[in-house]
């Protein structure tokens, strides 16, 4: 067993457990987009970043791919983590503002706008469809092609695959296939209709290193009573 500390709480997990799994076992919520139970970890979306270590040597890592280590100190919602996480959400909104999944994540994290050039992509390269096709459907009909900004997902040479069974698994897991808003103006990319209007506790000074993770937001007040 490996003993580590997450948000000040000590826990023991089996060797090979990821930080995401360890944090989830304690009830600490970490948002994910490219992670799905039953599929291999990929670490593409970077939403699940957590902070490990202390002082100037502390760093951000993707919790879905980083294994638990003996004596490791982890913070799942420090100020540094939240700034990085919010930046990632804004970038995702800039790429696919019409995605219901991304909009729900943005609303849950109190993101009201995004500051980047608006795009209207239909893929964020999360790799869910590729892993679903290969690992669950055992087909390998689709995969990644190209590099950098030319990287895409599809069949080899854009030729219809002979091994694709039209099962729909790729569509089922795709976060950008679930559309909600149809705004085409950058300043209206987030409709706010599903937004959580309650201010997050992270704005308070006492939560500089870790925000309140209790749900609902007033759960701490209920506990006092």
PEGI-V32430 format. One line per field, one symbol per residue. ss: DSSP state (@ for helix, = for strand, . for the rest). phi: phi as a letter, one per 20 degrees, with the letter a starting at -180 (. if undefined). burial: # if it has 16 or more other ideal C-beta (glycine too) atoms within 10 Angstrom, else .. A space follows every 10 residues. Layout:
ss = ???
phi = ???
burial = ???
//
This chain:
ss = .=====..== ===....=@@ @@@@@..... .......... ........== ==..@@@.== ==....=... ..===...@@ @@@@@@@@@@ @@@@@=..=@ @@@@@@@@.. .........= .......@@@ @@@@@@.... ..===..@@@ .===.@@@.. ........@@ @@@.....=. .....@@@.. .......... @@@.@@@... ........@@ @@@@.
phi = .ddbdclnde bccffnfeff fffffenefc fcceebgndf fcmefmfefc dcncmfefbe ceffdeffcg mfdccebfgf ffffffffff ffffecfeff ffffffffdm edbcddffdc fdbdlfmfff fffeedeldl fcaecmclfe fbdregmleg feefdlfnff ffeffeeeec ecfddgfdfd fmfdfeefff fffeffdfeb efdecfgegf fffff
burial = .#.#.##... #.#...#### ###....#.# ######..#. ########## ##.......# ######.#.. .#.#####.# ##.##..### #########. #######.## #..#...#.. ..######## ####..#.#. ##........ ..##...... ........## ..####...# #.......## ....#....# ##....#..# ###....... .....
//
